[in-house]
Amino acid sequence: MSTTTVRLPEELKSRIDRLAAADGKTAHAFMVDALARAAELRKRQLAFDAEVQQR
């Protein structure tokens, strides 16, 4: 697994900490899950756009 540094505004980091705790997750797990969902959504959007262009 690779390491990436992300600089977050303090307010966002605090929100992530609170939401992760509410879900019983670490902030790291919360962010990894959020990034995975965002990447999957973008992949689907690109596939949809490609299909629309073909039609």
mmCIF entry with sequence, helices, sheets and N, C-alpha, C, O atoms, coordinates in Angstrom:
data_MODEL
# 
_entry.id   MODEL 
# 
_entity.id                         1 
_entity.type                       polymer 
_entity.pdbx_number_of_molecules   1 
# 
_entity_poly.entity_id                      1 
_entity_poly.type                           'polypeptide(L)' 
_entity_poly.nstd_linkage                   no 
_entity_poly.nstd_monomer                   no 
_entity_poly.pdbx_seq_one_letter_code       MSTTTVRLPEELKSRIDRLAAADGKTAHAFMVDALARAAELRKRQLAFDAEVQQR 
_entity_poly.pdbx_seq_one_letter_code_can   MSTTTVRLPEELKSRIDRLAAADGKTAHAFMVDALARAAELRKRQLAFDAEVQQR 
_entity_poly.pdbx_strand_id                 A 
# 
loop_
_entity_poly_seq.entity_id 
_entity_poly_seq.num 
_entity_poly_seq.mon_id 
_entity_poly_seq.hetero 
1 1  MET n 
1 2  SER n 
1 3  THR n 
1 4  THR n 
1 5  THR n 
1 6  VAL n 
1 7  ARG n 
1 8  LEU n 
1 9  PRO n 
1 10 GLU n 
1 11 GLU n 
1 12 LEU n 
1 13 LYS n 
1 14 SER n 
1 15 ARG n 
1 16 ILE n 
1 17 ASP n 
1 18 ARG n 
1 19 LEU n 
1 20 ALA n 
1 21 ALA n 
1 22 ALA n 
1 23 ASP n 
1 24 GLY n 
1 25 LYS n 
1 26 THR n 
1 27 ALA n 
1 28 HIS n 
1 29 ALA n 
1 30 PHE n 
1 31 MET n 
1 32 VAL n 
1 33 ASP n 
1 34 ALA n 
1 35 LEU n 
1 36 ALA n 
1 37 ARG n 
1 38 ALA n 
1 39 ALA n 
1 40 GLU n 
1 41 LEU n 
1 42 ARG n 
1 43 LYS n 
1 44 ARG n 
1 45 GLN n 
1 46 LEU n 
1 47 ALA n 
1 48 PHE n 
1 49 ASP n 
1 50 ALA n 
1 51 GLU n 
1 52 VAL n 
1 53 GLN n 
1 54 GLN n 
1 55 ARG n 
# 
_struct_asym.id          A 
_struct_asym.entity_id   1 
# 
loop_
_struct_conf.conf_type_id 
_struct_conf.id 
_struct_conf.pdbx_PDB_helix_id 
_struct_conf.beg_label_comp_id 
_struct_conf.beg_label_asym_id 
_struct_conf.beg_label_seq_id 
_struct_conf.pdbx_beg_PDB_ins_code 
_struct_conf.end_label_comp_id 
_struct_conf.end_label_asym_id 
_struct_conf.end_label_seq_id 
_struct_conf.pdbx_end_PDB_ins_code 
_struct_conf.beg_auth_comp_id 
_struct_conf.beg_auth_asym_id 
_struct_conf.beg_auth_seq_id 
_struct_conf.end_auth_comp_id 
_struct_conf.end_auth_asym_id 
_struct_conf.end_auth_seq_id 
_struct_conf.pdbx_PDB_helix_class 
_struct_conf.details 
_struct_conf.pdbx_PDB_helix_length 
HELX_P HELX_P1 AA1 GLU A 10 ? ALA A 22 ? GLU A 10 ALA A 22 1 ? 13 
HELX_P HELX_P2 AA2 ALA A 27 ? GLN A 54 ? ALA A 27 GLN A 54 1 ? 28 
# 
_struct_conf_type.id          HELX_P 
_struct_conf_type.criteria    ? 
_struct_conf_type.reference   ? 
# 
loop_
_atom_site.group_PDB 
_atom_site.id 
_atom_site.type_symbol 
_atom_site.label_atom_id 
_atom_site.label_alt_id 
_atom_site.label_comp_id 
_atom_site.label_asym_id 
_atom_site.label_entity_id 
_atom_site.label_seq_id 
_atom_site.pdbx_PDB_ins_code 
_atom_site.Cartn_x 
_atom_site.Cartn_y 
_atom_site.Cartn_z 
_atom_site.occupancy 
_atom_site.B_iso_or_equiv 
_atom_site.pdbx_formal_charge 
_atom_site.auth_seq_id 
_atom_site.auth_comp_id 
_atom_site.auth_asym_id 
_atom_site.auth_atom_id 
_atom_site.pdbx_PDB_model_num 
ATOM 1   N N  . MET A 1 1  ? 0.853   -1.167 0.000   1.00 0.00 ? 1  MET A N  1 
ATOM 2   C CA . MET A 1 1  ? 0.000   0.000  0.000   1.00 0.00 ? 1  MET A CA 1 
ATOM 3   C C  . MET A 1 1  ? 0.902   1.234  0.000   1.00 0.00 ? 1  MET A C  1 
ATOM 4   O O  . MET A 1 1  ? 1.902   1.285  0.717   1.00 0.00 ? 1  MET A O  1 
ATOM 5   N N  . SER A 1 2  ? 0.539   2.218  -0.806  1.00 0.00 ? 2  SER A N  1 
ATOM 6   C CA . SER A 1 2  ? 1.349   3.432  -0.871  1.00 0.00 ? 2  SER A CA 1 
ATOM 7   C C  . SER A 1 2  ? 0.853   4.461  0.136   1.00 0.00 ? 2  SER A C  1 
ATOM 8   O O  . SER A 1 2  ? -0.253  4.359  0.667   1.00 0.00 ? 2  SER A O  1 
ATOM 9   N N  . THR A 1 3  ? 1.693   5.447  0.382   1.00 0.00 ? 3  THR A N  1 
ATOM 10  C CA . THR A 1 3  ? 1.368   6.521  1.310   1.00 0.00 ? 3  THR A CA 1 
ATOM 11  C C  . THR A 1 3  ? 1.229   7.817  0.537   1.00 0.00 ? 3  THR A C  1 
ATOM 12  O O  . THR A 1 3  ? 2.049   8.131  -0.326  1.00 0.00 ? 3  THR A O  1 
ATOM 13  N N  . THR A 1 4  ? 0.187   8.566  0.855   1.00 0.00 ? 4  THR A N  1 
ATOM 14  C CA . THR A 1 4  ? -0.058  9.867  0.241   1.00 0.00 ? 4  THR A CA 1 
ATOM 15  C C  . THR A 1 4  ? -0.366  10.855 1.347   1.00 0.00 ? 4  THR A C  1 
ATOM 16  O O  . THR A 1 4  ? -1.108  10.545 2.279   1.00 0.00 ? 4  THR A O  1 
ATOM 17  N N  . THR A 1 5  ? 0.197   12.030 1.246   1.00 0.00 ? 5  THR A N  1 
ATOM 18  C CA . THR A 1 5  ? -0.084  13.078 2.216   1.00 0.00 ? 5  THR A CA 1 
ATOM 19  C C  . THR A 1 5  ? -1.142  14.006 1.634   1.00 0.00 ? 5  THR A C  1 
ATOM 20  O O  . THR A 1 5  ? -1.027  14.463 0.497   1.00 0.00 ? 5  THR A O  1 
ATOM 21  N N  . VAL A 1 6  ? -2.163  14.275 2.422   1.00 0.00 ? 6  VAL A N  1 
ATOM 22  C CA . VAL A 1 6  ? -3.231  15.182 2.004   1.00 0.00 ? 6  VAL A CA 1 
ATOM 23  C C  . VAL A 1 6  ? -3.349  16.265 3.059   1.00 0.00 ? 6  VAL A C  1 
ATOM 24  O O  . VAL A 1 6  ? -3.514  15.977 4.245   1.00 0.00 ? 6  VAL A O  1 
ATOM 25  N N  . ARG A 1 7  ? -3.264  17.496 2.626   1.00 0.00 ? 7  ARG A N  1 
ATOM 26  C CA . ARG A 1 7  ? -3.433  18.611 3.545   1.00 0.00 ? 7  ARG A CA 1 
ATOM 27  C C  . ARG A 1 7  ? -4.904  19.015 3.530   1.00 0.00 ? 7  ARG A C  1 
ATOM 28  O O  . ARG A 1 7  ? -5.462  19.346 2.484   1.00 0.00 ? 7  ARG A O  1 
ATOM 29  N N  . LEU A 1 8  ? -5.512  18.981 4.694   1.00 0.00 ? 8  LEU A N  1 
ATOM 30  C CA . LEU A 1 8  ? -6.939  19.283 4.806   1.00 0.00 ? 8  LEU A CA 1 
ATOM 31  C C  . LEU A 1 8  ? -7.145  20.539 5.635   1.00 0.00 ? 8  LEU A C  1 
ATOM 32  O O  . LEU A 1 8  ? -6.414  20.786 6.594   1.00 0.00 ? 8  LEU A O  1 
ATOM 33  N N  . PRO A 1 9  ? -8.141  21.332 5.262   1.00 0.00 ? 9  PRO A N  1 
ATOM 34  C CA . PRO A 1 9  ? -8.501  22.446 6.134   1.00 0.00 ? 9  PRO A CA 1 
ATOM 35  C C  . PRO A 1 9  ? -8.919  21.871 7.497   1.00 0.00 ? 9  PRO A C  1 
ATOM 36  O O  . PRO A 1 9  ? -9.505  20.790 7.569   1.00 0.00 ? 9  PRO A O  1 
ATOM 37  N N  . GLU A 1 10 ? -8.614  22.601 8.565   1.00 0.00 ? 10 GLU A N  1 
ATOM 38  C CA . GLU A 1 10 ? -8.920  22.122 9.913   1.00 0.00 ? 10 GLU A CA 1 
ATOM 39  C C  . GLU A 1 10 ? -10.395 21.763 10.085  1.00 0.00 ? 10 GLU A C  1 
ATOM 40  O O  . GLU A 1 10 ? -10.724 20.757 10.712  1.00 0.00 ? 10 GLU A O  1 
ATOM 41  N N  . GLU A 1 11 ? -11.272 22.583 9.531   1.00 0.00 ? 11 GLU A N  1 
ATOM 42  C CA . GLU A 1 11 ? -12.715 22.340 9.661   1.00 0.00 ? 11 GLU A CA 1 
ATOM 43  C C  . GLU A 1 11 ? -13.098 21.008 9.026   1.00 0.00 ? 11 GLU A C  1 
ATOM 44  O O  . GLU A 1 11 ? -13.882 20.254 9.601   1.00 0.00 ? 11 GLU A O  1 
ATOM 45  N N  . LEU A 1 12 ? -12.558 20.713 7.855   1.00 0.00 ? 12 LEU A N  1 
ATOM 46  C CA . LEU A 1 12 ? -12.865 19.448 7.191   1.00 0.00 ? 12 LEU A CA 1 
ATOM 47  C C  . LEU A 1 12 ? -12.313 18.272 7.990   1.00 0.00 ? 12 LEU A C  1 
ATOM 48  O O  . LEU A 1 12 ? -12.993 17.259 8.154   1.00 0.00 ? 12 LEU A O  1 
ATOM 49  N N  . LYS A 1 13 ? -11.099 18.400 8.480   1.00 0.00 ? 13 LYS A N  1 
ATOM 50  C CA . LYS A 1 13 ? -10.501 17.327 9.279   1.00 0.00 ? 13 LYS A CA 1 
ATOM 51  C C  . LYS A 1 13 ? -11.336 17.053 10.520  1.00 0.00 ? 13 LYS A C  1 
ATOM 52  O O  . LYS A 1 13 ? -11.535 15.896 10.891  1.00 0.00 ? 13 LYS A O  1 
ATOM 53  N N  . SER A 1 14 ? -11.823 18.099 11.160  1.00 0.00 ? 14 SER A N  1 
ATOM 54  C CA . SER A 1 14 ? -12.680 17.927 12.333  1.00 0.00 ? 14 SER A CA 1 
ATOM 55  C C  . SER A 1 14 ? -13.970 17.212 11.977  1.00 0.00 ? 14 SER A C  1 
ATOM 56  O O  . SER A 1 14 ? -14.417 16.331 12.711  1.00 0.00 ? 14 SER A O  1 
ATOM 57  N N  . ARG A 1 15 ? -14.573 17.587 10.851  1.00 0.00 ? 15 ARG A N  1 
ATOM 58  C CA . ARG A 1 15 ? -15.801 16.912 10.404  1.00 0.00 ? 15 ARG A CA 1 
ATOM 59  C C  . ARG A 1 15 ? -15.547 15.448 10.133  1.00 0.00 ? 15 ARG A C  1 
ATOM 60  O O  . ARG A 1 15 ? -16.339 14.594 10.531  1.00 0.00 ? 15 ARG A O  1 
ATOM 61  N N  . ILE A 1 16 ? -14.439 15.147 9.455   1.00 0.00 ? 16 ILE A N  1 
ATOM 62  C CA . ILE A 1 16 ? -14.094 13.756 9.161   1.00 0.00 ? 16 ILE A CA 1 
ATOM 63  C C  . ILE A 1 16 ? -13.890 12.982 10.450  1.00 0.00 ? 16 ILE A C  1 
ATOM 64  O O  . ILE A 1 16 ? -14.379 11.860 10.580  1.00 0.00 ? 16 ILE A O  1 
ATOM 65  N N  . ASP A 1 17 ? -13.181 13.556 11.397  1.00 0.00 ? 17 ASP A N  1 
ATOM 66  C CA . ASP A 1 17 ? -12.956 12.894 12.686  1.00 0.00 ? 17 ASP A CA 1 
ATOM 67  C C  . ASP A 1 17 ? -14.277 12.561 13.371  1.00 0.00 ? 17 ASP A C  1 
ATOM 68  O O  . ASP A 1 17 ? -14.465 11.447 13.861  1.00 0.00 ? 17 ASP A O  1 
ATOM 69  N N  . ARG A 1 18 ? -15.195 13.535 13.405  1.00 0.00 ? 18 ARG A N  1 
ATOM 70  C CA . ARG A 1 18 ? -16.491 13.313 14.062  1.00 0.00 ? 18 ARG A CA 1 
ATOM 71  C C  . ARG A 1 18 ? -17.314 12.252 13.338  1.00 0.00 ? 18 ARG A C  1 
ATOM 72  O O  . ARG A 1 18 ? -17.890 11.368 13.972  1.00 0.00 ? 18 ARG A O  1 
ATOM 73  N N  . LEU A 1 19 ? -17.369 12.338 12.010  1.00 0.00 ? 19 LEU A N  1 
ATOM 74  C CA . LEU A 1 19 ? -18.160 11.380 11.244  1.00 0.00 ? 19 LEU A CA 1 
ATOM 75  C C  . LEU A 1 19 ? -17.570 9.973  11.313  1.00 0.00 ? 19 LEU A C  1 
ATOM 76  O O  . LEU A 1 19 ? -18.303 8.989  11.417  1.00 0.00 ? 19 LEU A O  1 
ATOM 77  N N  . ALA A 1 20 ? -16.269 9.888  11.255  1.00 0.00 ? 20 ALA A N  1 
ATOM 78  C CA . ALA A 1 20 ? -15.614 8.580  11.363  1.00 0.00 ? 20 ALA A CA 1 
ATOM 79  C C  . ALA A 1 20 ? -15.901 7.952  12.720  1.00 0.00 ? 20 ALA A C  1 
ATOM 80  O O  . ALA A 1 20 ? -16.210 6.763  12.801  1.00 0.00 ? 20 ALA A O  1 
ATOM 81  N N  . ALA A 1 21 ? -15.801 8.734  13.774  1.00 0.00 ? 21 ALA A N  1 
ATOM 82  C CA . ALA A 1 21 ? -16.078 8.224  15.117  1.00 0.00 ? 21 ALA A CA 1 
ATOM 83  C C  . ALA A 1 21 ? -17.525 7.747  15.226  1.00 0.00 ? 21 ALA A C  1 
ATOM 84  O O  . ALA A 1 21 ? -17.798 6.711  15.833  1.00 0.00 ? 21 ALA A O  1 
ATOM 85  N N  . ALA A 1 22 ? -18.446 8.502  14.637  1.00 0.00 ? 22 ALA A N  1 
ATOM 86  C CA . ALA A 1 22 ? -19.857 8.109  14.667  1.00 0.00 ? 22 ALA A CA 1 
ATOM 87  C C  . ALA A 1 22 ? -20.082 6.783  13.956  1.00 0.00 ? 22 ALA A C  1 
ATOM 88  O O  . ALA A 1 22 ? -20.991 6.031  14.308  1.00 0.00 ? 22 ALA A O  1 
ATOM 89  N N  . ASP A 1 23 ? -19.251 6.495  12.952  1.00 0.00 ? 23 ASP A N  1 
ATOM 90  C CA . ASP A 1 23 ? -19.349 5.231  12.206  1.00 0.00 ? 23 ASP A CA 1 
ATOM 91  C C  . ASP A 1 23 ? -18.497 4.131  12.820  1.00 0.00 ? 23 ASP A C  1 
ATOM 92  O O  . ASP A 1 23 ? -18.496 3.001  12.330  1.00 0.00 ? 23 ASP A O  1 
ATOM 93  N N  . GLY A 1 24 ? -17.770 4.450  13.891  1.00 0.00 ? 24 GLY A N  1 
ATOM 94  C CA . GLY A 1 24 ? -16.895 3.467  14.507  1.00 0.00 ? 24 GLY A CA 1 
ATOM 95  C C  . GLY A 1 24 ? -15.666 3.159  13.670  1.00 0.00 ? 24 GLY A C  1 
ATOM 96  O O  . GLY A 1 24 ? -15.132 2.051  13.726  1.00 0.00 ? 24 GLY A O  1 
ATOM 97  N N  . LYS A 1 25 ? -15.215 4.143  12.890  1.00 0.00 ? 25 LYS A N  1 
ATOM 98  C CA . LYS A 1 25 ? -14.063 3.988  12.005  1.00 0.00 ? 25 LYS A CA 1 
ATOM 99  C C  . LYS A 1 25 ? -12.977 4.973  12.402  1.00 0.00 ? 25 LYS A C  1 
ATOM 100 O O  . LYS A 1 25 ? -13.220 5.938  13.127  1.00 0.00 ? 25 LYS A O  1 
ATOM 101 N N  . THR A 1 26 ? -11.786 4.710  11.914  1.00 0.00 ? 26 THR A N  1 
ATOM 102 C CA . THR A 1 26 ? -10.724 5.707  12.022  1.00 0.00 ? 26 THR A CA 1 
ATOM 103 C C  . THR A 1 26 ? -10.944 6.745  10.925  1.00 0.00 ? 26 THR A C  1 
ATOM 104 O O  . THR A 1 26 ? -11.656 6.499  9.951   1.00 0.00 ? 26 THR A O  1 
ATOM 105 N N  . ALA A 1 27 ? -10.324 7.898  11.099  1.00 0.00 ? 27 ALA A N  1 
ATOM 106 C CA . ALA A 1 27 ? -10.399 8.921  10.051  1.00 0.00 ? 27 ALA A CA 1 
ATOM 107 C C  . ALA A 1 27 ? -9.792  8.386  8.761   1.00 0.00 ? 27 ALA A C  1 
ATOM 108 O O  . ALA A 1 27 ? -10.287 8.673  7.671   1.00 0.00 ? 27 ALA A O  1 
ATOM 109 N N  . HIS A 1 28 ? -8.723  7.611  8.883   1.00 0.00 ? 28 HIS A N  1 
ATOM 110 C CA . HIS A 1 28 ? -8.081  7.030  7.703   1.00 0.00 ? 28 HIS A CA 1 
ATOM 111 C C  . HIS A 1 28 ? -9.056  6.120  6.952   1.00 0.00 ? 28 HIS A C  1 
ATOM 112 O O  . HIS A 1 28 ? -9.200  6.238  5.735   1.00 0.00 ? 28 HIS A O  1 
ATOM 113 N N  . ALA A 1 29 ? -9.720  5.219  7.666   1.00 0.00 ? 29 ALA A N  1 
ATOM 114 C CA . ALA A 1 29 ? -10.669 4.306  7.018   1.00 0.00 ? 29 ALA A CA 1 
ATOM 115 C C  . ALA A 1 29 ? -11.814 5.081  6.380   1.00 0.00 ? 29 ALA A C  1 
ATOM 116 O O  . ALA A 1 29 ? -12.261 4.745  5.284   1.00 0.00 ? 29 ALA A O  1 
ATOM 117 N N  . PHE A 1 30 ? -12.284 6.113  7.059   1.00 0.00 ? 30 PHE A N  1 
ATOM 118 C CA . PHE A 1 30 ? -13.358 6.948  6.525   1.00 0.00 ? 30 PHE A CA 1 
ATOM 119 C C  . PHE A 1 30 ? -12.941 7.580  5.199   1.00 0.00 ? 30 PHE A C  1 
ATOM 120 O O  . PHE A 1 30 ? -13.699 7.568  4.229   1.00 0.00 ? 30 PHE A O  1 
ATOM 121 N N  . MET A 1 31 ? -11.725 8.134  5.170   1.00 0.00 ? 31 MET A N  1 
ATOM 122 C CA . MET A 1 31 ? -11.248 8.795  3.951   1.00 0.00 ? 31 MET A CA 1 
ATOM 123 C C  . MET A 1 31 ? -11.004 7.794  2.821   1.00 0.00 ? 31 MET A C  1 
ATOM 124 O O  . MET A 1 31 ? -11.314 8.079  1.665   1.00 0.00 ? 31 MET A O  1 
ATOM 125 N N  . VAL A 1 32 ? -10.448 6.622  3.149   1.00 0.00 ? 32 VAL A N  1 
ATOM 126 C CA . VAL A 1 32 ? -10.225 5.600  2.121   1.00 0.00 ? 32 VAL A CA 1 
ATOM 127 C C  . VAL A 1 32 ? -11.562 5.172  1.526   1.00 0.00 ? 32 VAL A C  1 
ATOM 128 O O  . VAL A 1 32 ? -11.684 5.059  0.307   1.00 0.00 ? 32 VAL A O  1 
ATOM 129 N N  . ASP A 1 33 ? -12.564 4.934  2.367   1.00 0.00 ? 33 ASP A N  1 
ATOM 130 C CA . ASP A 1 33 ? -13.891 4.564  1.870   1.00 0.00 ? 33 ASP A CA 1 
ATOM 131 C C  . ASP A 1 33 ? -14.483 5.664  0.986   1.00 0.00 ? 33 ASP A C  1 
ATOM 132 O O  . ASP A 1 33 ? -15.042 5.380  -0.073  1.00 0.00 ? 33 ASP A O  1 
ATOM 133 N N  . ALA A 1 34 ? -14.357 6.910  1.423   1.00 0.00 ? 34 ALA A N  1 
ATOM 134 C CA . ALA A 1 34 ? -14.910 8.032  0.658   1.00 0.00 ? 34 ALA A CA 1 
ATOM 135 C C  . ALA A 1 34 ? -14.223 8.165  -0.694  1.00 0.00 ? 34 ALA A C  1 
ATOM 136 O O  . ALA A 1 34 ? -14.883 8.411  -1.703  1.00 0.00 ? 34 ALA A O  1 
ATOM 137 N N  . LEU A 1 35 ? -12.916 8.007  -0.721  1.00 0.00 ? 35 LEU A N  1 
ATOM 138 C CA . LEU A 1 35 ? -12.179 8.100  -1.985  1.00 0.00 ? 35 LEU A CA 1 
ATOM 139 C C  . LEU A 1 35 ? -12.531 6.940  -2.917  1.00 0.00 ? 35 LEU A C  1 
ATOM 140 O O  . LEU A 1 35 ? -12.656 7.129  -4.127  1.00 0.00 ? 35 LEU A O  1 
ATOM 141 N N  . ALA A 1 36 ? -12.690 5.754  -2.359  1.00 0.00 ? 36 ALA A N  1 
ATOM 142 C CA . ALA A 1 36 ? -13.069 4.596  -3.183  1.00 0.00 ? 36 ALA A CA 1 
ATOM 143 C C  . ALA A 1 36 ? -14.448 4.814  -3.802  1.00 0.00 ? 36 ALA A C  1 
ATOM 144 O O  . ALA A 1 36 ? -14.651 4.520  -4.981  1.00 0.00 ? 36 ALA A O  1 
ATOM 145 N N  . ARG A 1 37 ? -15.395 5.326  -3.021  1.00 0.00 ? 37 ARG A N  1 
ATOM 146 C CA . ARG A 1 37 ? -16.730 5.602  -3.553  1.00 0.00 ? 37 ARG A CA 1 
ATOM 147 C C  . ARG A 1 37 ? -16.685 6.678  -4.633  1.00 0.00 ? 37 ARG A C  1 
ATOM 148 O O  . ARG A 1 37 ? -17.348 6.551  -5.662  1.00 0.00 ? 37 ARG A O  1 
ATOM 149 N N  . ALA A 1 38 ? -15.913 7.728  -4.407  1.00 0.00 ? 38 ALA A N  1 
ATOM 150 C CA . ALA A 1 38 ? -15.803 8.809  -5.389  1.00 0.00 ? 38 ALA A CA 1 
ATOM 151 C C  . ALA A 1 38 ? -15.167 8.305  -6.683  1.00 0.00 ? 38 ALA A C  1 
ATOM 152 O O  . ALA A 1 38 ? -15.602 8.678  -7.772  1.00 0.00 ? 38 ALA A O  1 
ATOM 153 N N  . ALA A 1 39 ? -14.150 7.466  -6.571  1.00 0.00 ? 39 ALA A N  1 
ATOM 154 C CA . ALA A 1 39 ? -13.489 6.919  -7.763  1.00 0.00 ? 39 ALA A CA 1 
ATOM 155 C C  . ALA A 1 39 ? -14.446 6.023  -8.543  1.00 0.00 ? 39 ALA A C  1 
ATOM 156 O O  . ALA A 1 39 ? -14.481 6.077  -9.773  1.00 0.00 ? 39 ALA A O  1 
ATOM 157 N N  . GLU A 1 40 ? -15.217 5.203  -7.842  1.00 0.00 ? 40 GLU A N  1 
ATOM 158 C CA . GLU A 1 40 ? -16.185 4.331  -8.512  1.00 0.00 ? 40 GLU A CA 1 
ATOM 159 C C  . GLU A 1 40 ? -17.270 5.140  -9.204  1.00 0.00 ? 40 GLU A C  1 
ATOM 160 O O  . GLU A 1 40 ? -17.654 4.829  -10.331 1.00 0.00 ? 40 GLU A O  1 
ATOM 161 N N  . LEU A 1 41 ? -17.763 6.170  -8.539  1.00 0.00 ? 41 LEU A N  1 
ATOM 162 C CA . LEU A 1 41 ? -18.776 7.036  -9.132  1.00 0.00 ? 41 LEU A CA 1 
ATOM 163 C C  . LEU A 1 41 ? -18.242 7.701  -10.397 1.00 0.00 ? 41 LEU A C  1 
ATOM 164 O O  . LEU A 1 41 ? -18.932 7.749  -11.416 1.00 0.00 ? 41 LEU A O  1 
ATOM 165 N N  . ARG A 1 42 ? -17.022 8.211  -10.334 1.00 0.00 ? 42 ARG A N  1 
ATOM 166 C CA . ARG A 1 42 ? -16.438 8.872  -11.507 1.00 0.00 ? 42 ARG A CA 1 
ATOM 167 C C  . ARG A 1 42 ? -16.245 7.892  -12.646 1.00 0.00 ? 42 ARG A C  1 
ATOM 168 O O  . ARG A 1 42 ? -16.489 8.233  -13.803 1.00 0.00 ? 42 ARG A O  1 
ATOM 169 N N  . LYS A 1 43 ? -15.806 6.662  -12.331 1.00 0.00 ? 43 LYS A N  1 
ATOM 170 C CA . LYS A 1 43 ? -15.647 5.633  -13.354 1.00 0.00 ? 43 LYS A CA 1 
ATOM 171 C C  . LYS A 1 43 ? -16.979 5.353  -14.053 1.00 0.00 ? 43 LYS A C  1 
ATOM 172 O O  . LYS A 1 43 ? -17.028 5.229  -15.277 1.00 0.00 ? 43 LYS A O  1 
ATOM 173 N N  . ARG A 1 44 ? -18.051 5.254  -13.277 1.00 0.00 ? 44 ARG A N  1 
ATOM 174 C CA . ARG A 1 44 ? -19.379 5.016  -13.857 1.00 0.00 ? 44 ARG A CA 1 
ATOM 175 C C  . ARG A 1 44 ? -19.839 6.194  -14.701 1.00 0.00 ? 44 ARG A C  1 
ATOM 176 O O  . ARG A 1 44 ? -20.445 6.011  -15.757 1.00 0.00 ? 44 ARG A O  1 
ATOM 177 N N  . GLN A 1 45 ? -19.547 7.416  -14.229 1.00 0.00 ? 45 GLN A N  1 
ATOM 178 C CA . GLN A 1 45 ? -19.928 8.598  -15.000 1.00 0.00 ? 45 GLN A CA 1 
ATOM 179 C C  . GLN A 1 45 ? -19.210 8.627  -16.349 1.00 0.00 ? 45 GLN A C  1 
ATOM 180 O O  . GLN A 1 45 ? -19.813 8.941  -17.375 1.00 0.00 ? 45 GLN A O  1 
ATOM 181 N N  . LEU A 1 46 ? -17.919 8.297  -16.337 1.00 0.00 ? 46 LEU A N  1 
ATOM 182 C CA . LEU A 1 46 ? -17.159 8.275  -17.585 1.00 0.00 ? 46 LEU A CA 1 
ATOM 183 C C  . LEU A 1 46 ? -17.679 7.203  -18.535 1.00 0.00 ? 46 LEU A C  1 
ATOM 184 O O  . LEU A 1 46 ? -17.771 7.439  -19.740 1.00 0.00 ? 46 LEU A O  1 
ATOM 185 N N  . ALA A 1 47 ? -18.015 6.040  -18.017 1.00 0.00 ? 47 ALA A N  1 
ATOM 186 C CA . ALA A 1 47 ? -18.569 4.967  -18.843 1.00 0.00 ? 47 ALA A CA 1 
ATOM 187 C C  . ALA A 1 47 ? -19.912 5.381  -19.434 1.00 0.00 ? 47 ALA A C  1 
ATOM 188 O O  . ALA A 1 47 ? -20.191 5.108  -20.602 1.00 0.00 ? 47 ALA A O  1 
ATOM 189 N N  . PHE A 1 48 ? -20.738 6.034  -18.636 1.00 0.00 ? 48 PHE A N  1 
ATOM 190 C CA . PHE A 1 48 ? -22.017 6.516  -19.112 1.00 0.00 ? 48 PHE A CA 1 
ATOM 191 C C  . PHE A 1 48 ? -21.826 7.565  -20.212 1.00 0.00 ? 48 PHE A C  1 
ATOM 192 O O  . PHE A 1 48 ? -22.488 7.515  -21.248 1.00 0.00 ? 48 PHE A O  1 
ATOM 193 N N  . ASP A 1 49 ? -20.922 8.504  -19.979 1.00 0.00 ? 49 ASP A N  1 
ATOM 194 C CA . ASP A 1 49 ? -20.646 9.534  -20.989 1.00 0.00 ? 49 ASP A CA 1 
ATOM 195 C C  . ASP A 1 49 ? -20.145 8.924  -22.287 1.00 0.00 ? 49 ASP A C  1 
ATOM 196 O O  . ASP A 1 49 ? -20.530 9.372  -23.367 1.00 0.00 ? 49 ASP A O  1 
ATOM 197 N N  . ALA A 1 50 ? -19.291 7.905  -22.200 1.00 0.00 ? 50 ALA A N  1 
ATOM 198 C CA . ALA A 1 50 ? -18.779 7.235  -23.391 1.00 0.00 ? 50 ALA A CA 1 
ATOM 199 C C  . ALA A 1 50 ? -19.903 6.547  -24.150 1.00 0.00 ? 50 ALA A C  1 
ATOM 200 O O  . ALA A 1 50 ? -19.945 6.586  -25.380 1.00 0.00 ? 50 ALA A O  1 
ATOM 201 N N  . GLU A 1 51 ? -20.820 5.915  -23.412 1.00 0.00 ? 51 GLU A N  1 
ATOM 202 C CA . GLU A 1 51 ? -21.956 5.261  -24.062 1.00 0.00 ? 51 GLU A CA 1 
ATOM 203 C C  . GLU A 1 51 ? -22.853 6.275  -24.757 1.00 0.00 ? 51 GLU A C  1 
ATOM 204 O O  . GLU A 1 51 ? -23.331 6.031  -25.865 1.00 0.00 ? 51 GLU A O  1 
ATOM 205 N N  . VAL A 1 52 ? -23.081 7.403  -24.112 1.00 0.00 ? 52 VAL A N  1 
ATOM 206 C CA . VAL A 1 52 ? -23.911 8.461  -24.710 1.00 0.00 ? 52 VAL A CA 1 
ATOM 207 C C  . VAL A 1 52 ? -23.260 8.961  -26.001 1.00 0.00 ? 52 VAL A C  1 
ATOM 208 O O  . VAL A 1 52 ? -23.954 9.205  -26.988 1.00 0.00 ? 52 VAL A O  1 
ATOM 209 N N  . GLN A 1 53 ? -21.941 9.114  -26.000 1.00 0.00 ? 53 GLN A N  1 
ATOM 210 C CA . GLN A 1 53 ? -21.234 9.595  -27.197 1.00 0.00 ? 53 GLN A CA 1 
ATOM 211 C C  . GLN A 1 53 ? -21.327 8.600  -28.343 1.00 0.00 ? 53 GLN A C  1 
ATOM 212 O O  . GLN A 1 53 ? -21.329 8.997  -29.509 1.00 0.00 ? 53 GLN A O  1 
ATOM 213 N N  . GLN A 1 54 ? -21.402 7.315  -28.026 1.00 0.00 ? 54 GLN A N  1 
ATOM 214 C CA . GLN A 1 54 ? -21.496 6.283  -29.064 1.00 0.00 ? 54 GLN A CA 1 
ATOM 215 C C  . GLN A 1 54 ? -22.856 6.259  -29.718 1.00 0.00 ? 54 GLN A C  1 
ATOM 216 O O  . GLN A 1 54 ? -22.983 5.822  -30.862 1.00 0.00 ? 54 GLN A O  1 
ATOM 217 N N  . ARG A 1 55 ? -23.878 6.721  -29.015 1.00 0.00 ? 55 ARG A N  1 
ATOM 218 C CA . ARG A 1 55 ? -25.241 6.636  -29.543 1.00 0.00 ? 55 ARG A CA 1 
ATOM 219 C C  . ARG A 1 55 ? -25.618 7.814  -30.354 1.00 0.00 ? 55 ARG A C  1 
ATOM 220 O O  . ARG A 1 55 ? -26.737 7.880  -30.863 1.00 0.00 ? 55 ARG A O  1 
# 
